[in-house]
Amino acid sequence: MKIRELLTRWVGFVALGIRRTALRATHTARQRIRFSGLGVAVAIALLVMVTGLSVGLATSTTVYDDDIDYWIVPDSESPESPLVATDSPQFSSVHETNDRITAIDGVESSTPVLAQVLRVGTNESDEYVLIIGVINSPALEDVSGLNTDSLTPHDPYYGDGEYNGTWTGDVVLSEGTAELLAVTTNDSVTIAGNRSFTVTDIESQSSDVGNVPTALVQLSELQHVTGATTYDQADQFVVSTSSPAVRDDLEGIYPQSSVQSRGEMTASSTRNSDMALALAATALTVALVIGTLFVVTTSGLELVADRQQLAVLSAMGISVGSQIRLVGAQTLVLTGLGGIVGAVCGIGGIRLINAVAVRTITTEPIAVVSPWFVLYGTGVGLFVGLLSLPFLVVVTRRVTGGKLG
Protein backbone atom coordinates (compact mmCIF):
# COMPACT_ATOMS: atom_id res chain seq x y z
CA MET A 1 0.00 0.00 0.00
CA LYS A 2 1.36 3.37 -0.98
CA ILE A 3 2.05 5.99 1.67
CA ARG A 4 -0.55 8.31 0.14
CA GLU A 5 -3.25 5.63 0.28
CA LEU A 6 -2.30 4.71 3.86
CA LEU A 7 -2.45 8.35 4.90
CA THR A 8 -5.82 8.78 3.20
CA ARG A 9 -7.21 5.75 5.03
CA TRP A 10 -6.00 7.01 8.41
CA VAL A 11 -7.42 10.48 7.74
CA GLY A 12 -10.72 8.81 7.03
CA PHE A 13 -10.52 6.78 10.23
CA VAL A 14 -9.76 9.91 12.26
CA ALA A 15 -12.62 11.86 10.64
CA LEU A 16 -15.01 8.99 11.29
CA GLY A 17 -13.68 8.70 14.85
CA ILE A 18 -14.40 12.38 15.45
CA ARG A 19 -17.95 12.05 14.16
CA ARG A 20 -18.65 8.88 16.16
CA THR A 21 -17.18 10.40 19.33
CA ALA A 22 -19.32 13.53 18.93
CA LEU A 23 -22.43 11.41 18.30
CA ARG A 24 -21.79 9.19 21.32
CA ALA A 25 -20.99 12.17 23.57
CA THR A 26 -24.28 13.86 22.69
CA HIS A 27 -26.70 10.97 22.08
CA THR A 28 -25.93 7.26 22.28
CA ALA A 29 -23.31 6.91 25.06
CA ARG A 30 -23.16 10.24 26.80
CA GLN A 31 -22.30 9.01 30.28
CA ARG A 32 -19.49 6.65 29.29
CA ILE A 33 -17.86 9.10 26.85
CA ARG A 34 -18.10 12.07 29.18
CA PHE A 35 -16.86 10.07 32.14
CA SER A 36 -13.86 8.81 30.15
CA GLY A 37 -13.04 12.29 28.85
CA LEU A 38 -13.49 13.77 32.31
CA GLY A 39 -11.06 11.26 33.79
CA VAL A 40 -8.39 12.25 31.27
CA ALA A 41 -9.12 15.97 31.73
CA VAL A 42 -8.84 15.81 35.53
CA ALA A 43 -5.55 13.90 35.32
CA ILE A 44 -4.11 16.37 32.80
CA ALA A 45 -5.32 19.37 34.81
CA LEU A 46 -3.53 18.09 37.92
CA LEU A 47 -0.44 17.35 35.82
CA VAL A 48 -0.35 20.89 34.41
CA MET A 49 -0.81 22.49 37.84
CA VAL A 50 1.96 20.44 39.44
CA THR A 51 4.22 21.05 36.43
CA GLY A 52 3.65 24.80 36.65
CA LEU A 53 4.48 24.70 40.34
CA SER A 54 7.60 22.63 39.66
CA VAL A 55 8.83 25.00 36.97
CA GLY A 56 8.12 27.92 39.30
CA LEU A 57 10.29 26.31 41.97
CA ALA A 58 13.08 25.51 39.55
CA THR A 59 13.19 28.89 37.82
CA SER A 60 12.38 32.47 38.51
CA THR A 61 8.82 33.77 38.20
CA THR A 62 7.71 37.18 36.97
CA VAL A 63 7.65 39.80 39.69
CA TYR A 64 4.45 41.83 39.92
CA ASP A 65 4.08 42.75 43.56
CA ASP A 66 4.61 46.16 45.18
CA ASP A 67 7.76 45.25 47.09
CA ILE A 68 10.38 43.92 44.69
CA ASP A 69 13.99 43.27 45.65
CA TYR A 70 16.78 42.58 43.20
CA TRP A 71 20.26 41.32 43.91
CA ILE A 72 23.15 42.14 41.57
CA VAL A 73 25.81 39.48 42.05
CA PRO A 74 29.15 38.84 40.31
CA ASP A 75 29.36 36.26 37.55
CA SER A 76 31.82 33.85 39.10
CA GLU A 77 32.13 31.73 35.93
CA SER A 78 33.47 34.52 33.72
CA PRO A 79 37.13 33.90 32.75
CA GLU A 80 37.77 37.60 32.21
CA SER A 81 36.04 39.80 34.72
CA PRO A 82 36.43 43.48 35.61
CA LEU A 83 35.54 42.55 39.15
CA VAL A 84 38.25 42.72 41.75
CA ALA A 85 38.53 39.31 43.38
CA THR A 86 39.66 38.51 46.89
CA ASP A 87 38.49 35.18 48.32
CA SER A 88 35.58 35.30 45.88
CA PRO A 89 34.55 37.64 43.05
CA GLN A 90 33.59 41.12 44.22
CA PHE A 91 32.46 44.38 42.68
CA SER A 92 34.76 47.39 42.67
CA SER A 93 33.96 51.13 42.82
CA VAL A 94 30.73 50.31 44.57
CA HIS A 95 30.01 53.74 46.07
CA GLU A 96 30.11 55.37 42.64
CA THR A 97 28.06 52.54 41.13
CA ASN A 98 25.48 52.81 43.91
CA ASP A 99 24.94 56.48 43.00
CA ARG A 100 24.25 55.38 39.41
CA ILE A 101 21.74 52.77 40.58
CA THR A 102 19.84 55.13 42.87
CA ALA A 103 19.56 57.59 39.98
CA ILE A 104 17.61 55.04 37.91
CA ASP A 105 13.96 55.98 37.64
CA GLY A 106 11.87 53.62 39.81
CA VAL A 107 14.61 52.63 42.25
CA GLU A 108 13.50 53.29 45.83
CA SER A 109 16.68 52.28 47.61
CA SER A 110 19.98 50.60 46.84
CA THR A 111 23.03 49.53 48.79
CA PRO A 112 26.21 47.61 48.14
CA VAL A 113 26.63 44.75 50.60
CA LEU A 114 29.94 43.49 51.97
CA ALA A 115 29.69 40.42 54.20
CA GLN A 116 32.53 38.98 56.27
CA VAL A 117 32.70 36.55 59.17
CA LEU A 118 34.91 38.34 61.71
CA ARG A 119 35.76 38.12 65.38
CA VAL A 120 33.76 40.55 67.52
CA GLY A 121 35.06 41.11 71.01
CA THR A 122 34.33 42.69 74.34
CA ASN A 123 36.38 42.81 77.51
CA GLU A 124 34.93 39.44 78.54
CA SER A 125 34.54 37.40 75.34
CA ASP A 126 35.21 37.06 71.61
CA GLU A 127 32.83 35.48 69.09
CA TYR A 128 32.77 35.02 65.32
CA VAL A 129 29.90 36.99 63.81
CA LEU A 130 28.63 37.62 60.29
CA ILE A 131 29.33 41.33 59.75
CA ILE A 132 27.37 43.04 56.97
CA GLY A 133 28.36 46.45 55.67
CA VAL A 134 25.69 48.59 54.00
CA ILE A 135 25.00 52.17 52.96
CA ASN A 136 21.96 53.22 54.96
CA SER A 137 19.29 55.48 53.47
CA PRO A 138 15.80 56.53 54.62
CA ALA A 139 14.18 54.13 52.13
CA LEU A 140 16.30 51.15 53.18
CA GLU A 141 14.46 49.01 55.72
CA ASP A 142 15.85 45.56 56.49
CA VAL A 143 19.08 43.84 55.53
CA SER A 144 19.52 40.20 56.54
CA GLY A 145 16.49 40.54 58.78
CA LEU A 146 17.87 43.52 60.74
CA ASN A 147 16.43 47.03 60.68
CA THR A 148 18.86 49.73 59.53
CA ASP A 149 17.15 52.75 61.13
CA SER A 150 19.77 53.19 63.86
CA LEU A 151 22.68 53.39 61.38
CA THR A 152 23.75 56.90 60.39
CA PRO A 153 22.55 57.53 56.81
CA HIS A 154 24.76 57.87 53.72
CA ASP A 155 27.93 56.17 55.01
CA PRO A 156 29.67 59.35 56.28
CA TYR A 157 33.16 57.85 56.63
CA TYR A 158 33.32 57.66 52.80
CA GLY A 159 33.54 61.33 51.89
CA ASP A 160 34.04 62.60 48.34
CA GLY A 161 35.72 59.44 47.18
CA GLU A 162 38.10 59.25 50.11
CA TYR A 163 37.96 57.28 53.35
CA ASN A 164 38.56 60.33 55.53
CA GLY A 165 35.08 61.32 56.69
CA THR A 166 33.44 61.00 60.08
CA TRP A 167 33.82 57.61 61.72
CA THR A 168 30.45 56.66 63.24
CA GLY A 169 31.28 53.30 64.80
CA ASP A 170 27.61 52.31 64.50
CA VAL A 171 26.78 48.64 64.84
CA VAL A 172 23.38 46.95 64.98
CA LEU A 173 23.39 43.50 66.57
CA SER A 174 20.93 40.66 66.29
CA GLU A 175 19.54 39.39 69.58
CA GLY A 176 21.57 36.20 69.20
CA THR A 177 24.79 38.18 68.80
CA ALA A 178 24.01 40.38 71.80
CA GLU A 179 23.38 37.29 73.93
CA LEU A 180 26.64 35.68 72.82
CA LEU A 181 28.62 38.80 73.67
CA ALA A 182 26.53 39.71 76.73
CA VAL A 183 26.17 43.33 75.59
CA THR A 184 23.36 45.87 75.51
CA THR A 185 22.68 49.10 73.66
CA ASN A 186 25.47 51.72 73.93
CA ASP A 187 28.08 49.10 74.89
CA SER A 188 31.37 49.07 72.97
CA VAL A 189 32.73 46.18 70.92
CA THR A 190 35.72 45.68 68.64
CA ILE A 191 35.63 44.06 65.21
CA ALA A 192 38.61 42.02 64.03
CA GLY A 193 40.61 43.54 66.89
CA ASN A 194 40.34 46.92 65.18
CA ARG A 195 38.45 50.15 65.74
CA SER A 196 35.85 50.42 68.47
CA PHE A 197 32.16 50.24 67.58
CA THR A 198 29.14 51.24 69.67
CA VAL A 199 25.98 49.13 69.76
CA THR A 200 23.24 51.46 68.52
CA ASP A 201 20.44 48.89 68.55
CA ILE A 202 19.67 45.22 69.18
CA GLU A 203 17.16 43.79 66.71
CA SER A 204 15.01 40.68 66.72
CA GLN A 205 16.11 38.96 63.52
CA SER A 206 13.50 37.80 61.02
CA SER A 207 12.63 34.11 61.32
CA ASP A 208 13.14 33.77 57.55
CA VAL A 209 16.84 34.51 57.98
CA GLY A 210 17.54 32.16 60.88
CA ASN A 211 19.59 32.51 64.03
CA VAL A 212 23.01 33.22 62.53
CA PRO A 213 24.85 35.75 64.76
CA THR A 214 24.73 38.90 62.62
CA ALA A 215 25.73 42.56 62.85
CA LEU A 216 25.17 45.57 60.57
CA VAL A 217 27.78 48.32 60.17
CA GLN A 218 28.60 51.13 57.76
CA LEU A 219 29.99 49.80 54.47
CA SER A 220 33.06 52.05 54.39
CA GLU A 221 33.93 51.22 57.99
CA LEU A 222 33.79 47.48 57.30
CA GLN A 223 35.89 48.07 54.17
CA HIS A 224 38.44 49.86 56.35
CA VAL A 225 38.54 46.99 58.85
CA THR A 226 38.90 44.30 56.16
CA GLY A 227 41.20 46.14 53.75
CA ALA A 228 38.61 46.49 51.01
CA THR A 229 39.13 50.25 50.62
CA THR A 230 41.76 50.00 47.89
CA TYR A 231 39.27 49.11 45.19
CA ASP A 232 36.08 50.10 47.05
CA GLN A 233 34.83 46.51 47.07
CA ALA A 234 31.55 44.78 47.94
CA ASP A 235 30.02 41.36 47.34
CA GLN A 236 26.67 42.37 45.82
CA PHE A 237 24.00 45.06 45.55
CA VAL A 238 20.50 44.96 47.00
CA VAL A 239 17.98 47.10 45.12
CA SER A 240 14.42 47.81 46.21
CA THR A 241 11.89 48.96 43.63
CA SER A 242 8.21 48.77 42.76
CA SER A 243 8.88 48.59 39.01
CA PRO A 244 9.84 45.29 37.30
CA ALA A 245 11.15 47.37 34.35
CA VAL A 246 14.13 48.43 36.49
CA ARG A 247 15.67 45.00 35.94
CA ASP A 248 16.68 45.86 32.36
CA ASP A 249 18.66 48.88 33.60
CA LEU A 250 20.30 46.84 36.35
CA GLU A 251 21.46 44.23 33.82
CA GLY A 252 23.83 46.79 32.31
CA ILE A 253 25.44 48.02 35.54
CA TYR A 254 28.30 45.50 35.43
CA PRO A 255 29.13 43.48 32.28
CA GLN A 256 29.99 40.24 34.12
CA SER A 257 27.13 40.06 36.61
CA SER A 258 23.63 38.68 36.99
CA VAL A 259 20.47 40.22 38.38
CA GLN A 260 18.29 37.97 40.50
CA SER A 261 14.91 38.62 42.03
CA ARG A 262 13.83 37.72 45.56
CA GLY A 263 12.10 34.63 44.18
CA GLU A 264 15.26 33.50 42.39
CA MET A 265 17.38 33.90 45.51
CA THR A 266 14.82 32.03 47.60
CA ALA A 267 14.58 29.25 45.05
CA SER A 268 18.34 28.78 44.65
CA SER A 269 18.48 25.86 47.07
CA THR A 270 15.52 24.29 45.29
CA ARG A 271 17.24 24.58 41.93
CA ASN A 272 20.26 22.77 43.31
CA SER A 273 18.12 19.84 44.38
CA ASP A 274 16.04 17.38 42.36
CA MET A 275 12.77 18.25 44.10
CA ALA A 276 11.26 20.15 41.18
CA LEU A 277 12.17 17.39 38.72
CA ALA A 278 10.80 14.74 41.07
CA LEU A 279 7.50 16.61 41.42
CA ALA A 280 7.08 16.93 37.66
CA ALA A 281 8.02 13.29 37.01
CA THR A 282 5.67 12.03 39.71
CA ALA A 283 2.82 14.15 38.36
CA LEU A 284 3.42 12.80 34.85
CA THR A 285 3.41 9.21 36.08
CA VAL A 286 0.22 9.67 38.11
CA ALA A 287 -1.51 11.39 35.17
CA LEU A 288 -0.60 8.57 32.80
CA VAL A 289 -1.76 5.87 35.22
CA ILE A 290 -5.05 7.57 36.17
CA GLY A 291 -5.87 8.63 32.61
CA THR A 292 -5.13 5.18 31.21
CA LEU A 293 -7.25 3.45 33.86
CA PHE A 294 -10.21 5.75 33.10
CA VAL A 295 -9.98 5.20 29.35
CA VAL A 296 -9.42 1.45 29.57
CA THR A 297 -12.32 0.96 31.98
CA THR A 298 -14.91 3.12 30.25
CA SER A 299 -13.91 2.24 26.67
CA GLY A 300 -13.79 -1.46 27.53
CA LEU A 301 -17.32 -1.30 28.97
CA GLU A 302 -18.45 0.57 25.88
CA LEU A 303 -17.03 -2.08 23.55
CA VAL A 304 -18.80 -4.83 25.47
CA ALA A 305 -22.05 -2.85 25.36
CA ASP A 306 -21.65 -2.38 21.57
CA ARG A 307 -21.17 -6.10 20.86
CA GLN A 308 -24.17 -6.19 18.54
CA GLN A 309 -23.09 -3.12 16.59
CA LEU A 310 -19.62 -4.60 16.06
CA ALA A 311 -21.22 -7.85 14.87
CA VAL A 312 -23.26 -5.88 12.32
CA LEU A 313 -20.08 -4.20 11.05
CA SER A 314 -18.47 -7.61 10.66
CA ALA A 315 -21.52 -8.86 8.76
CA MET A 316 -21.20 -5.87 6.43
CA GLY A 317 -17.71 -7.04 5.52
CA ILE A 318 -15.75 -4.59 7.65
CA SER A 319 -12.72 -6.45 8.91
CA VAL A 320 -11.70 -6.70 12.56
CA GLY A 321 -8.55 -4.76 11.72
CA SER A 322 -10.61 -1.85 10.40
CA GLN A 323 -12.83 -1.96 13.45
CA ILE A 324 -9.76 -1.87 15.70
CA ARG A 325 -8.40 1.11 13.77
CA LEU A 326 -11.74 2.85 14.18
CA VAL A 327 -11.72 2.16 17.93
CA GLY A 328 -8.15 3.47 18.12
CA ALA A 329 -9.08 6.65 16.24
CA GLN A 330 -12.04 7.21 18.57
CA THR A 331 -9.84 6.66 21.62
CA LEU A 332 -7.16 9.11 20.45
CA VAL A 333 -9.79 11.73 19.60
CA LEU A 334 -11.35 11.33 23.04
CA THR A 335 -8.05 11.49 24.96
CA GLY A 336 -6.77 14.36 22.83
CA LEU A 337 -9.87 16.41 23.61
CA GLY A 338 -9.54 15.45 27.27
CA GLY A 339 -5.94 16.65 27.18
CA ILE A 340 -6.92 20.03 25.71
CA VAL A 341 -9.71 20.58 28.25
CA GLY A 342 -7.48 19.42 31.10
CA ALA A 343 -4.63 21.71 30.04
CA VAL A 344 -6.91 24.74 29.89
CA CYS A 345 -8.38 23.91 33.29
CA GLY A 346 -4.87 23.33 34.65
CA ILE A 347 -3.77 26.80 33.54
CA GLY A 348 -6.80 28.20 35.31
CA GLY A 349 -5.80 26.21 38.40
CA ILE A 350 -2.27 27.66 38.27
CA ARG A 351 -3.66 31.17 38.22
CA LEU A 352 -5.81 30.33 41.23
CA ILE A 353 -2.78 28.87 43.07
CA ASN A 354 -0.79 32.03 42.40
CA ALA A 355 -3.64 34.27 43.55
CA VAL A 356 -4.05 32.36 46.80
CA ALA A 357 -0.28 32.21 47.38
CA VAL A 358 0.19 35.96 46.88
CA ARG A 359 -2.62 36.70 49.33
CA THR A 360 -1.47 34.28 52.01
CA ILE A 361 2.13 33.02 52.03
CA THR A 362 4.30 34.86 49.51
CA THR A 363 4.80 38.19 47.77
CA GLU A 364 4.95 36.91 44.21
CA PRO A 365 3.56 34.10 42.03
CA ILE A 366 5.01 30.68 42.83
CA ALA A 367 3.93 28.77 39.71
CA VAL A 368 4.65 29.42 36.03
CA VAL A 369 1.89 29.80 33.43
CA SER A 370 2.80 29.04 29.82
CA PRO A 371 0.73 28.51 26.66
CA TRP A 372 3.03 25.57 25.93
CA PHE A 373 1.18 23.72 28.69
CA VAL A 374 -1.74 23.29 26.25
CA LEU A 375 0.51 21.37 23.85
CA TYR A 376 2.02 19.46 26.77
CA GLY A 377 -1.41 18.46 28.10
CA THR A 378 -2.67 17.47 24.65
CA GLY A 379 0.44 15.38 24.00
CA VAL A 380 0.11 13.57 27.31
CA GLY A 381 -3.58 12.97 26.60
CA LEU A 382 -2.73 11.39 23.23
CA PHE A 383 -0.05 9.29 24.92
CA VAL A 384 -2.69 8.05 27.39
CA GLY A 385 -4.73 6.97 24.36
CA LEU A 386 -1.76 5.11 22.91
CA LEU A 387 -1.16 3.32 26.22
CA SER A 388 -4.82 2.25 26.24
CA LEU A 389 -4.79 0.82 22.70
CA PRO A 390 -3.26 -2.64 23.40
CA PHE A 391 -5.98 -3.45 25.94
CA LEU A 392 -8.72 -2.14 23.64
CA VAL A 393 -7.35 -4.22 20.75
CA VAL A 394 -7.62 -7.36 22.88
CA VAL A 395 -11.17 -6.48 23.98
CA THR A 396 -12.26 -5.71 20.41
CA ARG A 397 -10.93 -9.01 19.10
CA ARG A 398 -12.66 -10.95 21.88
CA VAL A 399 -15.95 -9.12 21.40
CA THR A 400 -15.95 -9.63 17.62
CA GLY A 401 -14.48 -13.10 17.81
CA GLY A 402 -12.37 -12.30 14.79
CA LYS A 403 -8.77 -12.02 13.76
CA LEU A 404 -6.87 -9.04 12.57
CA GLY A 405 -7.34 -8.38 8.93
FIRO-590168 format. One record per residue (C-alpha): x, y, z. Coordinates in Angstrom, 2 decimals. Layout:
BEGIN
        xx        yy        zz
         X         Y         Z
...
//
This chain:
BEGIN
        xx        yy        zz
      0.00      0.00      0.00
      1.36      3.37     -0.98
      2.05      5.99      1.67
     -0.55      8.31      0.14
     -3.25      5.63      0.28
     -2.30      4.71      3.86
     -2.45      8.35      4.90
     -5.82      8.78      3.20
     -7.21      5.75      5.03
     -6.00      7.01      8.41
     -7.42     10.48      7.74
    -10.72      8.81      7.03
    -10.52      6.78     10.23
     -9.76      9.91     12.26
    -12.62     11.86     10.64
    -15.01      8.99     11.29
    -13.68      8.70     14.85
    -14.40     12.38     15.45
    -17.95     12.05     14.16
    -18.65      8.88     16.16
    -17.18     10.40     19.33
    -19.32     13.53     18.93
    -22.43     11.41     18.30
    -21.79      9.19     21.32
    -20.99     12.17     23.57
    -24.28     13.86     22.69
    -26.70     10.97     22.08
    -25.93      7.26     22.28
    -23.31      6.91     25.06
    -23.16     10.24     26.80
    -22.30      9.01     30.28
    -19.49      6.65     29.29
    -17.86      9.10     26.85
    -18.10     12.07     29.18
    -16.86     10.07     32.14
    -13.86      8.81     30.15
    -13.04     12.29     28.85
    -13.49     13.77     32.31
    -11.06     11.26     33.79
     -8.39     12.25     31.27
     -9.12     15.97     31.73
     -8.84     15.81     35.53
     -5.55     13.90     35.32
     -4.11     16.37     32.80
     -5.32     19.37     34.81
     -3.53     18.09     37.92
     -0.44     17.35     35.82
     -0.35     20.89     34.41
     -0.81     22.49     37.84
      1.96     20.44     39.44
      4.22     21.05     36.43
      3.65     24.80     36.65
      4.48     24.70     40.34
      7.60     22.63     39.66
      8.83     25.00     36.97
      8.12     27.92     39.30
     10.29     26.31     41.97
     13.08     25.51     39.55
     13.19     28.89     37.82
     12.38     32.47     38.51
      8.82     33.77     38.20
      7.71     37.18     36.97
      7.65     39.80     39.69
      4.45     41.83     39.92
      4.08     42.75     43.56
      4.61     46.16     45.18
      7.76     45.25     47.09
     10.38     43.92     44.69
     13.99     43.27     45.65
     16.78     42.58     43.20
     20.26     41.32     43.91
     23.15     42.14     41.57
     25.81     39.48     42.05
     29.15     38.84     40.31
     29.36     36.26     37.55
     31.82     33.85     39.10
     32.13     31.73     35.93
     33.47     34.52     33.72
     37.13     33.90     32.75
     37.77     37.60     32.21
     36.04     39.80     34.72
     36.43     43.48     35.61
     35.54     42.55     39.15
     38.25     42.72     41.75
     38.53     39.31     43.38
     39.66     38.51     46.89
     38.49     35.18     48.32
     35.58     35.30     45.88
     34.55     37.64     43.05
     33.59     41.12     44.22
     32.46     44.38     42.68
     34.76     47.39     42.67
     33.96     51.13     42.82
     30.73     50.31     44.57
     30.01     53.74     46.07
     30.11     55.37     42.64
     28.06     52.54     41.13
     25.48     52.81     43.91
     24.94     56.48     43.00
     24.25     55.38     39.41
     21.74     52.77     40.58
     19.84     55.13     42.87
     19.56     57.59     39.98
     17.61     55.04     37.91
     13.96     55.98     37.64
     11.87     53.62     39.81
     14.61     52.63     42.25
     13.50     53.29     45.83
     16.68     52.28     47.61
     19.98     50.60     46.84
     23.03     49.53     48.79
     26.21     47.61     48.14
     26.63     44.75     50.60
     29.94     43.49     51.97
     29.69     40.42     54.20
     32.53     38.98     56.27
     32.70     36.55     59.17
     34.91     38.34     61.71
     35.76     38.12     65.38
     33.76     40.55     67.52
     35.06     41.11     71.01
     34.33     42.69     74.34
     36.38     42.81     77.51
     34.93     39.44     78.54
     34.54     37.40     75.34
     35.21     37.06     71.61
     32.83     35.48     69.09
     32.77     35.02     65.32
     29.90     36.99     63.81
     28.63     37.62     60.29
     29.33     41.33     59.75
     27.37     43.04     56.97
     28.36     46.45     55.67
     25.69     48.59     54.00
     25.00     52.17     52.96
     21.96     53.22     54.96
     19.29     55.48     53.47
     15.80     56.53     54.62
     14.18     54.13     52.13
     16.30     51.15     53.18
     14.46     49.01     55.72
     15.85     45.56     56.49
     19.08     43.84     55.53
     19.52     40.20     56.54
     16.49     40.54     58.78
     17.87     43.52     60.74
     16.43     47.03     60.68
     18.86     49.73     59.53
     17.15     52.75     61.13
     19.77     53.19     63.86
     22.68     53.39     61.38
     23.75     56.90     60.39
     22.55     57.53     56.81
     24.76     57.87     53.72
     27.93     56.17     55.01
     29.67     59.35     56.28
     33.16     57.85     56.63
     33.32     57.66     52.80
     33.54     61.33     51.89
     34.04     62.60     48.34
     35.72     59.44     47.18
     38.10     59.25     50.11
     37.96     57.28     53.35
     38.56     60.33     55.53
     35.08     61.32     56.69
     33.44     61.00     60.08
     33.82     57.61     61.72
     30.45     56.66     63.24
     31.28     53.30     64.80
     27.61     52.31     64.50
     26.78     48.64     64.84
     23.38     46.95     64.98
     23.39     43.50     66.57
     20.93     40.66     66.29
     19.54     39.39     69.58
     21.57     36.20     69.20
     24.79     38.18     68.80
     24.01     40.38     71.80
     23.38     37.29     73.93
     26.64     35.68     72.82
     28.62     38.80     73.67
     26.53     39.71     76.73
     26.17     43.33     75.59
     23.36     45.87     75.51
     22.68     49.10     73.66
     25.47     51.72     73.93
     28.08     49.10     74.89
     31.37     49.07     72.97
     32.73     46.18     70.92
     35.72     45.68     68.64
     35.63     44.06     65.21
     38.61     42.02     64.03
     40.61     43.54     66.89
     40.34     46.92     65.18
     38.45     50.15     65.74
     35.85     50.42     68.47
     32.16     50.24     67.58
     29.14     51.24     69.67
     25.98     49.13     69.76
     23.24     51.46     68.52
     20.44     48.89     68.55
     19.67     45.22     69.18
     17.16     43.79     66.71
     15.01     40.68     66.72
     16.11     38.96     63.52
     13.50     37.80     61.02
     12.63     34.11     61.32
     13.14     33.77     57.55
     16.84     34.51     57.98
     17.54     32.16     60.88
     19.59     32.51     64.03
     23.01     33.22     62.53
     24.85     35.75     64.76
     24.73     38.90     62.62
     25.73     42.56     62.85
     25.17     45.57     60.57
     27.78     48.32     60.17
     28.60     51.13     57.76
     29.99     49.80     54.47
     33.06     52.05     54.39
     33.93     51.22     57.99
     33.79     47.48     57.30
     35.89     48.07     54.17
     38.44     49.86     56.35
     38.54     46.99     58.85
     38.90     44.30     56.16
     41.20     46.14     53.75
     38.61     46.49     51.01
     39.13     50.25     50.62
     41.76     50.00     47.89
     39.27     49.11     45.19
     36.08     50.10     47.05
     34.83     46.51     47.07
     31.55     44.78     47.94
     30.02     41.36     47.34
     26.67     42.37     45.82
     24.00     45.06     45.55
     20.50     44.96     47.00
     17.98     47.10     45.12
     14.42     47.81     46.21
     11.89     48.96     43.63
      8.21     48.77     42.76
      8.88     48.59     39.01
      9.84     45.29     37.30
     11.15     47.37     34.35
     14.13     48.43     36.49
     15.67     45.00     35.94
     16.68     45.86     32.36
     18.66     48.88     33.60
     20.30     46.84     36.35
     21.46     44.23     33.82
     23.83     46.79     32.31
     25.44     48.02     35.54
     28.30     45.50     35.43
     29.13     43.48     32.28
     29.99     40.24     34.12
     27.13     40.06     36.61
     23.63     38.68     36.99
     20.47     40.22     38.38
     18.29     37.97     40.50
     14.91     38.62     42.03
     13.83     37.72     45.56
     12.10     34.63     44.18
     15.26     33.50     42.39
     17.38     33.90     45.51
     14.82     32.03     47.60
     14.58     29.25     45.05
     18.34     28.78     44.65
     18.48     25.86     47.07
     15.52     24.29     45.29
     17.24     24.58     41.93
     20.26     22.77     43.31
     18.12     19.84     44.38
     16.04     17.38     42.36
     12.77     18.25     44.10
     11.26     20.15     41.18
     12.17     17.39     38.72
     10.80     14.74     41.07
      7.50     16.61     41.42
      7.08     16.93     37.66
      8.02     13.29     37.01
      5.67     12.03     39.71
      2.82     14.15     38.36
      3.42     12.80     34.85
      3.41      9.21     36.08
      0.22      9.67     38.11
     -1.51     11.39     35.17
     -0.60      8.57     32.80
     -1.76      5.87     35.22
     -5.05      7.57     36.17
     -5.87      8.63     32.61
     -5.13      5.18     31.21
     -7.25      3.45     33.86
    -10.21      5.75     33.10
     -9.98      5.20     29.35
     -9.42      1.45     29.57
    -12.32      0.96     31.98
    -14.91      3.12     30.25
    -13.91      2.24     26.67
    -13.79     -1.46     27.53
    -17.32     -1.30     28.97
    -18.45      0.57     25.88
    -17.03     -2.08     23.55
    -18.80     -4.83     25.47
    -22.05     -2.85     25.36
    -21.65     -2.38     21.57
    -21.17     -6.10     20.86
    -24.17     -6.19     18.54
    -23.09     -3.12     16.59
    -19.62     -4.60     16.06
    -21.22     -7.85     14.87
    -23.26     -5.88     12.32
    -20.08     -4.20     11.05
    -18.47     -7.61     10.66
    -21.52     -8.86      8.76
    -21.20     -5.87      6.43
    -17.71     -7.04      5.52
    -15.75     -4.59      7.65
    -12.72     -6.45      8.91
    -11.70     -6.70     12.56
     -8.55     -4.76     11.72
    -10.61     -1.85     10.40
    -12.83     -1.96     13.45
     -9.76     -1.87     15.70
     -8.40      1.11     13.77
    -11.74      2.85     14.18
    -11.72      2.16     17.93
     -8.15      3.47     18.12
     -9.08      6.65     16.24
    -12.04      7.21     18.57
     -9.84      6.66     21.62
     -7.16      9.11     20.45
     -9.79     11.73     19.60
    -11.35     11.33     23.04
     -8.05     11.49     24.96
     -6.77     14.36     22.83
     -9.87     16.41     23.61
     -9.54     15.45     27.27
     -5.94     16.65     27.18
     -6.92     20.03     25.71
     -9.71     20.58     28.25
     -7.48     19.42     31.10
     -4.63     21.71     30.04
     -6.91     24.74     29.89
     -8.38     23.91     33.29
     -4.87     23.33     34.65
     -3.77     26.80     33.54
     -6.80     28.20     35.31
     -5.80     26.21     38.40
     -2.27     27.66     38.27
     -3.66     31.17     38.22
     -5.81     30.33     41.23
     -2.78     28.87     43.07
     -0.79     32.03     42.40
     -3.64     34.27     43.55
     -4.05     32.36     46.80
     -0.28     32.21     47.38
      0.19     35.96     46.88
     -2.62     36.70     49.33
     -1.47     34.28     52.01
      2.13     33.02     52.03
      4.30     34.86     49.51
      4.80     38.19     47.77
      4.95     36.91     44.21
      3.56     34.10     42.03
      5.01     30.68     42.83
      3.93     28.77     39.71
      4.65     29.42     36.03
      1.89     29.80     33.43
      2.80     29.04     29.82
      0.73     28.51     26.66
      3.03     25.57     25.93
      1.18     23.72     28.69
     -1.74     23.29     26.25
      0.51     21.37     23.85
      2.02     19.46     26.77
     -1.41     18.46     28.10
     -2.67     17.47     24.65
      0.44     15.38     24.00
      0.11     13.57     27.31
     -3.58     12.97     26.60
     -2.73     11.39     23.23
     -0.05      9.29     24.92
     -2.69      8.05     27.39
     -4.73      6.97     24.36
     -1.76      5.11     22.91
     -1.16      3.32     26.22
     -4.82      2.25     26.24
     -4.79      0.82     22.70
     -3.26     -2.64     23.40
     -5.98     -3.45     25.94
     -8.72     -2.14     23.64
     -7.35     -4.22     20.75
     -7.62     -7.36     22.88
    -11.17     -6.48     23.98
    -12.26     -5.71     20.41
    -10.93     -9.01     19.10
    -12.66    -10.95     21.88
    -15.95     -9.12     21.40
    -15.95     -9.63     17.62
    -14.48    -13.10     17.81
    -12.37    -12.30     14.79
     -8.77    -12.02     13.76
     -6.87     -9.04     12.57
     -7.34     -8.38      8.93
//
